[in-house]
Structure formats: C-alpha cells, structure tokens
C-alpha cells in the first residue's frame, strides 16, 4: 500500500482547486467547512481539535471528485489526514468502538471460514452484512454461481474496510495483506464480491488478484425462474463504486430482466450520493447522515429503492422503502410488497455462525481454515498483572470482612442505634454526605440503601430524593462554571462539541 504525507495532497489541492461552487453545492460537509482549497490552505493553522473534526467528519464518498472540473480528489486528502491523526495517537474516538468491534468479530476465528475446493482459482467473498441479514440468499447465490463456476470457493471474512476508512493504516495493511497472501498461496486468482466496499478494497489493494462483482456474473447468466412482475423502481448506486460503470450497468440489466422499469434519480451513477454511512461519519455527525438520507428519500419520491449494497439498503430503509438487488432476484414479489425477511442485530451474528456451519458441512474443500491471525497488539504483561492484582484485592477484602466480623457493624439495628445519637442532626448529616457524593464520584446505590435502613421507607425516600437533586445541581454547577475548561481539554470529540452547541442554542429542549 503506498505511503503518502498528507501535506502532499494538501499542497496539490491548494494549488489546483479553483474554488468553483460545484462540490460545495453538492456536499453538506463542504458547506459547513468551506471549499477544499480553503480547508487545505488553513490546515497548518488549525488547532488539533479542528483538524480531527475536519478529517473524521468527511464521509469519503468521492462526490466532490465526481463533479470536480479540474480532476482533483479531496477525499484522499481527508483520508490521509485520518491516517496521520491515527499515527500520532489522536485518531481514536469512542464513538467508533461499535464499528470496530463489528469488524473485530468479522475477522475472528468464530466468524471466519475458508472453503477452497481442489483446482479452485475463484472464490465467492460475500462480506459481512449480507451473511448476517440475508444468509439464505447468500446460500442460494453461491449455488447459482456454481452453475457457472463449478470449482467455486467460499470465504467468510472481513476486508477490514472500517479500519482502512478510520486511518488505522498499519492494522488494515497487516490484516488485508495476510488475507490475500493466503488466497494467492492457495491458488486463488479471482475474487467475486457481493459488497461494493469489498470491491473497492480488493480493487485498490488486492495486488495480483482480479476482483469482480457477482452482479456482473449474474447479468450474463440465466437467473432463477420466477413469476413475471411489473412496475417501476429507482436504483441507488453505492458511492464505493461510483467510478465503476460496468458494475452499475450490470445491476440495471438485472433489474430490467425481472420486468421492471428503472427511474433514474437526479444523483446516480458517477454522481450518486452516499447513503449516510460512508466513512463511519454518522457516528460523529448524525446530522450528515440525516442529510444524505433525506436527499435519497426526496429523490425516490415514494418509489422503492433497489440497491446492490446491503449497508445502503439497511441505511436507506430507515427513511424510505429500500431493498437489496438479491431480494429482487430471489424473491421478486415479496420484495415489491416489502415482505422480504431481513434480519437485524443481534440475530445477524447468529446467522453468520449458522452460515459458517452450513459451509463447513456442504462445501467439499481441499483447503480450509478459520482465521487466527491478528495484527492487534497482544495484551501486555503489565495489564495482566494489574487485572490479577485487582482480582486478588477483591478476594482479600471479602476474606478480611468475614474474618474480622466487620459485617456486624453494618447490621440495620446497629446502624439505627449509631445514628440515634445525633438526634435531629442525623438527617442533615446524611443529606450533606449524599449531596456531595455525585461531585466526588461516589456510587449512589449503597448510600440510597443506607437511607432506607436508617430512616425507613417514607423519610428515607424523601431525604434521598432531595439529596440526589441537590447533588446533581452541585455537580452541574461545578462542571459548568469551575471545571469547564478542564473538561473541554479532555473531551475533544466532535460529538461533544456538537452537543455543547445544541445546548447553547436550544437549552433544555435538547
């Protein structure tokens, strides 16, 4: 994988961008931050927080390049800004934990399976989302492809595009290089993918492997027999392959072969818009996701959207009827009526395990494996010792508590007798202690239980609720007026900044 200094792309865009309004007109992100040249020229003077926002709020969809009259690629600048941020140790965001955990499962031993028959030089690589949401269609698709390619192999794994998009360059390169090295050493020369994101990764980083979509193969082969249907649909081209006309035309040929008319949306083909999930931007800036989805909803005009990306289908179906093209191929009537079965998490994980078991039992293979390689740093000896020490500390505390008889001092009768000595000051002391607890990060549950034991169910509730309210107000006052500067230094995620801006503008309505 080529290594670049982000400043090279910044300089190129600074010199070549003519600041025409075309890309900014199309992109909500550029409308917020300015033209590519404006961003490139100001990059050096930006503070660290702003650089993070600039890099990780772009959806990397490439629409800016598609409309650019001088042929520059601003998304490459933002991609390499992400890589630089990660290399400098400032590119980690807690909001990305979900997608990275999803990827981690996809490359784990539990979810991976390689089934490569004898004399096999072509594999079907279905990706992550389709096996989870539509496992039965993946099976039927594999069987359909085998009619054209009898020695077809089957690989369940993840291309690690999430890490690639998030700038985790070293991890991505190590994982993907290990994958393609194993495939090449096993005699594989061709990869058939169902996911446009997998296509982009294999196309850009697959070295000597040839990649092709299953839709191109299906468009030149007989399709499963089904009752004829009629009607009109709109088609959404995934942004990952906006510059791949052969794939786009294959998808359209498949749709028309089912007897349907295609209504092209204003943004299609090379100038398609993102579904809202590109670059994991929705986890930091959900307003951008909403923006792209709204465009698609308005352009679809109530017609069912057919797309050939499972992620796009899931995303767009939250705002307007959307289906995957495999739904249409294998269940045309159910697709048009919106009755196809599409699984959701956590069932998707169970589906992937079931699909793996099916492949192990049904596909005769000369070469098989579950993936055990990982590029993640192993857990250090220091971390293991710390966890062991914490465990021993808890065990020691339990043994000490029982051996010394200290539990007798926590008996309700003893506690009531102890508090009676303070008379009318007892509730005040309790309430002062409880009110200070939130600001001191003390757990509230034990103190609440003690309140019930000491003062009974009625007065205990009154004292507890009053104290909790005072404590919360005290914590808010401290964080707002005394600790705000310190908190701003610690919480630099764009999502926190967005929340702060929303609170300033809308107050309690947020």
Helices and strands as residue ranges (DSSP letters): H 6-16, H 22-26, H 28-33, H 36-42, G 43-45, H 48-56, H 63-67, H 74-87, G 94-96, H 97-106, E 113-116, E 122-125, H 129-133, H 135-146, E 153-156, H 161-165, H 169-185, E 190-193, H 196-205, E 210-213, H 214-219, E 231-236, G 239-241, H 245-257, E 260-263, G 269-271, G 278-283, H 286-300, E 305-307, H 310-316, E 322-324, H 325-330, H 332-336, H 347-362, E 367-369, H 381-404, G 406-410, H 412-420, H 425-437, H 444-477, I 478-482, H 484-490, H 494-506, G 507-509
